[in-house]
Amino acid sequence: MAKKKSLKGLGARYGIKLRKQYTKIHHQLKETRVCPDCGSKQFGRDAVGIWSCRKCNFKIAGTAYDVKL
Protein backbone atom coordinates (compact mmCIF):
# COMPACT_ATOMS: atom_id res chain seq x y z
CA MET A 1 0.00 0.00 0.00
CA ALA A 2 1.49 3.32 -1.08
CA LYS A 3 1.54 6.22 1.33
CA LYS A 4 0.97 9.82 0.35
CA LYS A 5 4.18 11.74 0.25
CA SER A 6 4.42 13.90 3.33
CA LEU A 7 5.25 17.53 2.93
CA LYS A 8 8.71 18.61 3.93
CA GLY A 9 9.21 21.56 6.17
CA LEU A 10 6.62 20.85 8.84
CA GLY A 11 8.13 17.70 10.34
CA ALA A 12 6.43 16.55 13.52
CA ARG A 13 5.44 20.04 14.58
CA TYR A 14 2.05 21.78 14.82
CA GLY A 15 -0.15 18.72 15.38
CA ILE A 16 -1.78 16.28 12.98
CA LYS A 17 -4.92 18.33 12.32
CA LEU A 18 -3.03 21.38 11.06
CA ARG A 19 -0.63 19.24 9.01
CA LYS A 20 -3.59 17.51 7.31
CA GLN A 21 -5.24 20.86 6.54
CA TYR A 22 -1.96 22.21 5.17
CA THR A 23 -1.50 19.12 2.99
CA LYS A 24 -5.04 19.40 1.60
CA ILE A 25 -4.64 23.09 0.71
CA HIS A 26 -1.17 22.53 -0.74
CA HIS A 27 -2.33 19.74 -3.07
CA GLN A 28 -5.39 21.77 -4.09
CA LEU A 29 -3.19 24.77 -4.91
CA LYS A 30 -0.66 22.79 -6.96
CA GLU A 31 -3.07 20.75 -9.11
CA THR A 32 -3.23 21.43 -12.84
CA ARG A 33 -6.11 23.53 -14.12
CA VAL A 34 -7.57 24.24 -17.53
CA CYS A 35 -7.88 27.80 -18.79
CA PRO A 36 -11.56 28.75 -19.20
CA ASP A 37 -10.72 30.91 -22.22
CA CYS A 38 -8.36 28.87 -24.42
CA GLY A 39 -8.46 25.40 -22.82
CA SER A 40 -4.72 25.27 -22.16
CA LYS A 41 -3.32 23.51 -19.09
CA GLN A 42 -0.96 26.42 -18.36
CA PHE A 43 -3.40 28.10 -15.98
CA GLY A 44 -2.04 28.98 -12.55
CA ARG A 45 -1.96 31.40 -9.67
CA ASP A 46 0.03 34.62 -9.91
CA ALA A 47 -0.82 36.04 -6.49
CA VAL A 48 -3.48 35.58 -3.85
CA GLY A 49 -6.78 35.65 -5.73
CA ILE A 50 -5.26 36.36 -9.17
CA TRP A 51 -5.21 33.48 -11.67
CA SER A 52 -3.84 33.74 -15.20
CA CYS A 53 -3.08 31.67 -18.27
CA ARG A 54 0.53 31.69 -19.39
CA LYS A 55 -0.45 30.95 -22.98
CA CYS A 56 -3.19 33.51 -23.76
CA ASN A 57 -2.65 35.99 -20.85
CA PHE A 58 -6.27 35.59 -19.69
CA LYS A 59 -6.64 36.84 -16.10
CA ILE A 60 -9.42 36.17 -13.64
CA ALA A 61 -10.05 36.89 -9.97
CA GLY A 62 -10.80 33.91 -7.77
CA THR A 63 -10.35 32.72 -4.23
CA ALA A 64 -6.97 32.37 -2.55
CA TYR A 65 -6.36 28.67 -3.25
CA ASP A 66 -8.84 27.76 -5.99
CA VAL A 67 -10.79 29.25 -8.87
CA LYS A 68 -14.54 29.37 -8.45
CA LEU A 69 -16.18 30.07 -11.78
C-alpha positions in Angstrom: 0.0 0.0 0.0 1.5 3.3 -1.1 1.5 6.2 1.3 1.0 9.8 0.3 4.2 11.7 0.2 4.4 13.9 3.3 5.3 17.5 2.9 8.7 18.6 3.9 9.2 21.6 6.2 6.6 20.9 8.8 8.1 17.7 10.3 6.4 16.5 13.5 5.4 20.0 14.6 2.0 21.8 14.8 -0.1 18.7 15.4 -1.8 16.3 13.0 -4.9 18.3 12.3 -3.0 21.4 11.1 -0.6 19.2 9.0 -3.6 17.5 7.3 -5.2 20.9 6.5 -2.0 22.2 5.2 -1.5 19.1 3.0 -5.0 19.4 1.6 -4.6 23.1 0.7 -1.2 22.5 -0.7 -2.3 19.7 -3.1 -5.4 21.8 -4.1 -3.2 24.8 -4.9 -0.7 22.8 -7.0 -3.1 20.8 -9.1 -3.2 21.4 -12.8 -6.1 23.5 -14.1 -7.6 24.2 -17.5 -7.9 27.8 -18.8 -11.6 28.7 -19.2 -10.7 30.9 -22.2 -8.4 28.9 -24.4 -8.5 25.4 -22.8 -4.7 25.3 -22.2 -3.3 23.5 -19.1 -1.0 26.4 -18.4 -3.4 28.1 -16.0 -2.0 29.0 -12.5 -2.0 31.4 -9.7 0.0 34.6 -9.9 -0.8 36.0 -6.5 -3.5 35.6 -3.8 -6.8 35.7 -5.7 -5.3 36.4 -9.2 -5.2 33.5 -11.7 -3.8 33.7 -15.2 -3.1 31.7 -18.3 0.5 31.7 -19.4 -0.5 31.0 -23.0 -3.2 33.5 -23.8 -2.7 36.0 -20.9 -6.3 35.6 -19.7 -6.6 36.8 -16.1 -9.4 36.2 -13.6 -10.1 36.9 -10.0 -10.8 33.9 -7.8 -10.3 32.7 -4.2 -7.0 32.4 -2.5 -6.4 28.7 -3.3 -8.8 27.8 -6.0 -10.8 29.2 -8.9 -14.5 29.4 -8.4 -16.2 30.1 -11.8 
